[in-house]
Amino acid sequence: MILSNLETVPAHRILRQIDVVYGSTVRSKHVGRDLMAGLKNIVGGELTGYTELLEESRKEAMDRMIQKAQSMGANAIVGIRFSTSNIAQGASELFVYGTAVVVEPLQATSHATIPDPFPNLTMG
């Protein structure tokens, strides 16, 4: 699955727009993480427990969106955006959405080929 936050996929042509797809997850805070976050607020620094929670949430929401797009026959999702909202005290939703599309690579032509910026460099 090709993912793009642009409205297109570079070097590809959109053949068919299928539909809007989304994925979401609702997570609650963990008491242990809250305690550590409170201590970090005193001394400063990254709240790694929350960083990890958000990373897990983003991955889960993205996986759900990708599954929906695949089930519709898409091979790409364009215009991807994230949103968050509070659902209840201590619980938040992470929401991701985009447009499921079918794309194909553009045929390279000699005038569209990007020249090698390091023609004399050899990998050894």
N, C-alpha and C positions, 0 to 999 in steps of 0.2 A: 504494500500500500504506500503510495506516494503522498506525503503530507506537506501542505504549503500554507503559510499564513498570508500569502499573496492571493490575488483573485485568479491567478493562473499558475501553471507549473512551467518554469523556464524550460525552453527547448522542447516543449510539448504543445500539442493542439488539443483543445477540449472538443471531443466528438459528441458528447451527450451530457447534459446536466440531468441528474437523477432527482435529488431531493435534498432538503436540509437533514442533516444527521446530528445527533448529540449524544453525549454521555455525561453522567453525573454520579456523584457519590456524596453522601452526607456523613460527616465524621463528628464525633464529640471529642472534647478535650479529655486528657487522661490526668487523674489527680496527681500522679508522680511528676508528669511533665509540668503541670501548673506550679507545683512546689519548686521545681528547679527553675522555672521561668521567673518566679518571684524572686529567687535568690540572684539570678542573672540581672534582673532589673536594678538591683542594689549596686552590683559591681560593674555592670555593663558587659557587652559581648553578645555574640550570636546565640539565639535560642535554638540550639541544634535539635532538640526534641520536636519543636514545631516545624523546623525546616524539613525534617524527615517525614513528619506527618503530611505536610503539604506535597512533598515529592511523591509519596505513596498515593495520595489522593489524585494528583494529576495523572499518574500512570494508570490508575484504575479507570478514571473517567475517559482517558484517551482510548484505552483498550475497548471499552464499551462502545464508544463512537465508531471505532474502526470495525468492530464486529457488525454493527448495523450497516455500515457502508458496504462491507463485503457481502452481506446477505442480500443487498440490493443489486449486486453485480458491478459495483464501482471498483476502480483500480487506483483512485486518488480522491483526496479531500482537499478542497481549496477554501480560502477565507477563514481559516481556523482562528477562533477567539476563545478566551477563557473568561469566566465570570465567577464571582463568589458572592454568597449572601448568608446572613445569619438566619437559621431556621428556628432555633429555640435557644434558651440560655445554655451556653457552652457547646452548641452544635452549629456547624456551618456546612453549606453545600458548596461543592466545587463543580462547576458546570462548564463543559466545553462543547462547541458547536462549529459546524462548517457545512459546506455544500459537497455532497457526494457527486463525483463526475467520472466519466470514462475519458481517458486521455491516450494519445499515441505520440511517440517521439516524432519530432520534425525530421525530415530527411536532410542530412548535412549536404551543403553544396560547397563547391570550392571557394566561392566568395564569402561564405558564412563561417568558414573554418577559422578558428582562432589560432594565430601563429604561436609557435613555441617560443616563450620568452627566454629560454636558456638552451639554444640549439647546440652549443658546444659542451654542455655539461653531460657527463656520462655517469651513470650509476655503477659503482664498482663494488 
